């Protein structure tokens, strides 16, 4: 008799509280009203977006907001720039604000720094929804970089304040801060990384060590998905990235192996369960 795969889902994986809050809000309104506009993907996970679209969620871009009037629009956990609120006011749009409290706190800190005439650097992903919202607090004057090498070409002020997108790696943030100080800059560093995300790094490392193979489930657009996948891969080279159970390759698993399933802060638990069912059917 062949032995089945022994599959375990990481109990700490899945939505962070900011995402849970946004999705709960959306589902409540969809239940009552049958449809709801959402500015950008509610979460960086295509499967979860598709599930909510089926319930009536309508994803719109910033350009669409201009032409919308007298409607309700959800702001997702990533937060928005001041410009969005201004447009909503002009168009009589009711904003359902599900911005994550951690992001809102960071936006306020950046705005205060900017109002105090500080020069601001943001360690974050170019074009990411959260980063666009952060930059908006500074009239888009803050300098965004996702790698310290990008700063080699830039004429930086002697003194500046350093912030970080909330889902970045704590270690990398401090390494960048130390390197900038080593280069002779006066750096005021604000560690604004979400601890719910950073604590996952350590927990995931421990989780990934315990299994023969790891299946990491995440949307391809997820920033913290990439970071957390790397954390697993470093600890366990037999780590595989998938966005959908259909991407599982039966040939890479051997009978009787132990498999751990984990995911990003934007990965729904129902999707990880689906992956578990698929693996157990092999």
C-alpha positions as CSV (number, residue, x, y, z in Angstrom):
1,X,0.0,0.0,0.0
2,X,1.5,3.4,-0.9
3,X,1.9,6.1,1.7
4,X,0.1,9.3,1.1
5,X,1.7,12.7,1.4
6,X,1.5,14.2,4.9
7,X,0.3,17.8,4.4
8,X,0.2,20.5,7.0
9,X,-1.0,24.1,6.6
10,X,0.9,26.8,8.5
11,X,-1.6,28.1,11.1
12,X,0.0,31.6,11.1
13,X,-0.2,32.0,7.3
14,X,-3.1,33.8,5.6
15,X,-4.6,37.2,5.7
16,X,-3.2,39.9,8.0
17,X,-5.7,41.9,10.0
18,X,-5.6,44.8,7.5
19,X,-6.8,42.5,4.7
20,X,-9.4,40.7,6.9
21,X,-10.8,44.2,7.8
22,X,-11.1,45.3,4.2
23,X,-12.6,42.0,2.9
24,X,-15.1,41.9,5.8
25,X,-16.2,45.5,5.0
26,X,-16.6,44.7,1.3
27,X,-18.6,41.5,2.0
28,X,-20.9,43.3,4.4
29,X,-21.8,46.0,1.7
30,X,-22.0,43.4,-1.1
31,X,-24.5,41.4,1.0
32,X,-26.7,44.5,1.5
33,X,-26.4,46.2,-1.8
34,X,-25.3,43.6,-4.4
35,X,-22.4,45.6,-5.7
36,X,-19.5,47.8,-4.6
37,X,-16.7,49.7,-6.4
38,X,-13.2,49.1,-5.2
39,X,-10.2,51.2,-6.1
40,X,-7.6,48.8,-7.3
41,X,-7.4,45.0,-6.5
42,X,-8.7,44.6,-2.9
43,X,-5.9,42.2,-2.2
44,X,-2.9,41.1,-4.3
45,X,-4.4,37.7,-4.9
46,X,-6.3,37.0,-8.2
47,X,-8.3,34.0,-6.8
48,X,-9.7,36.0,-3.9
49,X,-10.4,39.0,-6.2
50,X,-12.3,36.6,-8.5
51,X,-14.3,35.3,-5.6
52,X,-15.4,38.8,-4.5
53,X,-16.1,39.9,-8.1
54,X,-18.5,37.0,-8.3
55,X,-20.3,38.6,-5.3
56,X,-20.5,42.0,-7.1
57,X,-17.2,43.7,-6.4
58,X,-16.3,46.0,-9.2
59,X,-12.6,46.8,-9.5
60,X,-11.8,50.3,-10.9
61,X,-8.7,52.3,-11.6
62,X,-7.9,55.9,-10.5
63,X,-8.9,57.2,-13.9
64,X,-12.4,55.7,-13.5
65,X,-12.9,57.5,-10.2
66,X,-13.0,60.9,-12.1
67,X,-16.1,59.8,-14.0
68,X,-17.9,58.2,-11.1
69,X,-20.5,60.1,-9.1
70,X,-22.8,59.5,-6.1
71,X,-21.4,56.0,-5.5
72,X,-19.7,54.1,-2.7
73,X,-16.0,53.2,-3.3
74,X,-13.9,51.0,-1.1
75,X,-10.3,52.1,-0.3
76,X,-8.3,48.9,0.3
77,X,-5.8,48.2,3.1
78,X,-2.9,49.7,1.1
79,X,-4.3,53.2,1.7
80,X,-4.6,56.2,-0.8
81,X,-3.0,59.5,-1.5
82,X,-4.8,62.8,-0.5
83,X,-5.7,63.4,-4.2
84,X,-8.1,60.4,-4.0
85,X,-10.0,61.9,-1.1
86,X,-10.2,65.2,-2.9
87,X,-11.7,63.6,-6.1
88,X,-14.2,61.7,-4.0
89,X,-15.4,65.0,-2.3
90,X,-15.8,66.7,-5.7
91,X,-17.8,63.8,-7.1
92,X,-20.0,63.1,-4.1
93,X,-18.4,59.7,-3.7
94,X,-18.8,58.0,-0.3
95,X,-15.4,56.4,0.6
96,X,-15.5,53.2,2.6
97,X,-12.1,53.5,4.0
98,X,-10.5,50.2,4.8
99,X,-6.9,51.5,4.9
100,X,-4.8,49.5,7.3
101,X,-4.2,51.3,10.6
102,X,-0.5,50.6,10.3
103,X,-0.4,52.2,6.9
104,X,-2.5,55.2,8.1
105,X,-0.1,55.8,11.0
106,X,2.8,55.7,8.5
107,X,1.1,58.1,6.2
108,X,0.6,60.5,9.1
109,X,4.2,60.3,10.2
110,X,5.5,61.0,6.6
111,X,3.1,63.9,6.3
112,X,4.4,65.4,9.6
113,X,8.0,65.0,8.4
114,X,7.1,66.6,5.1
115,X,5.4,69.5,6.8
116,X,8.5,69.9,9.0
117,X,10.5,70.4,5.8
118,X,12.4,67.2,6.2
119,X,13.9,65.5,3.1
120,X,12.3,62.0,2.8
121,X,13.5,58.7,1.4
122,X,11.1,55.7,1.2
123,X,12.4,52.2,0.9
124,X,9.7,50.5,-1.1
125,X,8.5,49.0,-4.4
126,X,8.1,51.4,-7.3
127,X,4.5,51.8,-8.3
128,X,3.1,49.7,-5.4
129,X,-0.3,50.9,-4.2
130,X,0.9,51.6,-0.6
131,X,4.0,53.5,-1.8
132,X,1.9,55.7,-4.1
133,X,-0.2,56.6,-1.1
134,X,2.9,57.4,1.0
135,X,4.5,59.5,-1.7
136,X,1.2,61.4,-2.0
137,X,1.7,62.7,1.5
138,X,4.8,64.6,0.2
139,X,3.3,66.1,-3.0
140,X,5.2,63.2,-4.6
141,X,8.5,64.8,-3.6
142,X,9.8,61.8,-1.5
143,X,12.4,59.7,-3.2
144,X,11.4,56.1,-3.5
145,X,14.0,53.3,-4.0
146,X,13.7,49.6,-3.8
147,X,17.5,48.9,-3.8
148,X,20.3,50.8,-2.4
149,X,22.2,50.7,-5.7
150,X,19.6,53.0,-7.1
151,X,20.9,55.7,-4.8
152,X,24.4,55.6,-6.4
153,X,23.1,57.8,-9.3
154,X,21.3,60.3,-7.1
155,X,22.5,63.5,-5.5
156,X,21.2,63.0,-2.0
157,X,20.9,65.7,0.7
158,X,23.4,65.5,3.5
159,X,20.5,64.9,6.0
160,X,17.2,63.1,5.5
161,X,14.6,60.9,7.1
162,X,14.3,57.3,6.0
163,X,10.9,55.4,6.0
164,X,9.9,52.0,4.7
165,X,6.9,50.4,3.1
166,X,5.2,48.4,5.8
167,X,5.8,45.0,4.2
168,X,9.6,45.3,3.7
169,X,12.2,43.1,5.4
170,X,13.3,44.6,8.7
171,X,16.9,43.3,8.2
172,X,17.2,44.9,4.8
173,X,15.8,48.2,6.2
174,X,18.5,48.3,9.0
175,X,21.2,47.2,6.6
176,X,20.3,50.1,4.2
177,X,20.2,52.6,7.2
178,X,23.7,51.4,8.3
179,X,25.1,51.6,4.8
180,X,23.8,55.2,4.3
181,X,25.3,56.3,7.6
182,X,28.6,54.6,6.6
183,X,28.5,56.7,3.4
184,X,28.5,59.8,5.6
185,X,24.8,60.9,5.5
186,X,22.9,62.0,8.6
187,X,20.0,59.6,8.7
188,X,16.9,59.8,10.9
189,X,15.5,56.3,10.5
190,X,11.8,55.4,11.2
191,X,11.2,51.7,11.3
192,X,7.6,51.6,10.1
193,X,7.5,47.9,9.1
194,X,4.4,46.0,10.2
195,X,5.3,43.6,13.0
196,X,2.5,41.2,11.9
197,X,4.5,40.8,8.6
198,X,8.0,40.8,10.1
199,X,7.1,38.3,12.8
200,X,6.1,36.0,10.0
201,X,9.7,35.9,8.7
202,X,10.9,34.2,11.9
203,X,7.9,31.9,12.3
204,X,8.0,30.9,8.6
205,X,11.7,30.0,8.8
206,X,10.9,27.7,11.7
207,X,7.9,26.2,9.9
208,X,9.8,25.6,6.6
209,X,12.6,23.6,8.3
210,X,10.1,21.0,9.5
211,X,9.1,19.5,6.2
212,X,10.6,17.7,3.2
213,X,9.0,20.1,0.8
214,X,7.2,23.5,1.1
215,X,4.5,24.8,-1.2
216,X,4.3,28.6,-0.9
217,X,0.9,30.0,-2.1
218,X,0.7,33.6,-3.1
219,X,-0.4,36.0,-5.8
220,X,2.4,37.0,-8.2
221,X,1.7,40.7,-7.5
222,X,2.2,40.3,-3.7
223,X,5.2,42.2,-2.4
224,X,5.4,40.4,0.9
225,X,4.7,37.1,-1.0
226,X,8.1,37.5,-2.7
227,X,9.9,38.3,0.5
228,X,8.3,35.4,2.5
229,X,8.9,32.9,-0.3
230,X,12.6,33.8,-0.2
231,X,12.6,33.3,3.6
232,X,11.3,29.7,3.0
233,X,13.6,29.0,0.1
234,X,16.7,30.0,2.1
235,X,15.8,27.6,4.9
236,X,14.4,24.9,2.7
237,X,15.6,24.7,-0.9
238,X,12.7,22.4,-1.8
239,X,10.2,25.3,-1.7
240,X,7.9,25.8,-4.6
241,X,5.9,29.0,-5.5
242,X,2.4,28.6,-6.8
243,X,-0.6,30.9,-7.2
244,X,-3.2,28.2,-8.0
245,X,-3.5,24.5,-7.1
246,X,-3.5,23.7,-10.9
247,X,0.2,24.7,-10.9
248,X,1.2,21.8,-8.7
249,X,3.4,19.3,-10.4
250,X,2.7,15.8,-9.1
251,X,6.1,14.5,-10.2
252,X,8.1,16.5,-7.7
253,X,6.5,14.8,-4.7
254,X,7.3,11.3,-3.5
255,X,5.1,9.1,-1.5
256,X,5.3,9.4,2.3
257,X,6.9,12.9,2.1
258,X,5.9,15.6,4.5
259,X,4.7,18.8,2.9
260,X,4.2,22.2,4.5
261,X,1.8,24.8,3.0
262,X,2.2,28.5,3.8
263,X,1.5,31.8,2.1
264,X,1.6,35.6,2.1
265,X,-0.5,38.1,4.1
266,X,-2.7,38.3,1.0
267,X,-3.3,34.6,0.6
268,X,-6.7,33.4,1.6
269,X,-7.0,30.3,3.9
270,X,-9.6,28.7,1.6
271,X,-7.0,28.7,-1.2
272,X,-4.4,27.0,1.0
273,X,-7.0,24.4,1.9
274,X,-7.6,23.8,-1.8
275,X,-3.9,23.2,-2.3
276,X,-3.9,20.8,0.6
277,X,-6.8,18.8,-0.9
278,X,-5.1,18.7,-4.3
279,X,-1.8,17.4,-2.7
280,X,-3.6,14.8,-0.7
281,X,-5.3,13.5,-3.8
282,X,-1.9,12.8,-5.4
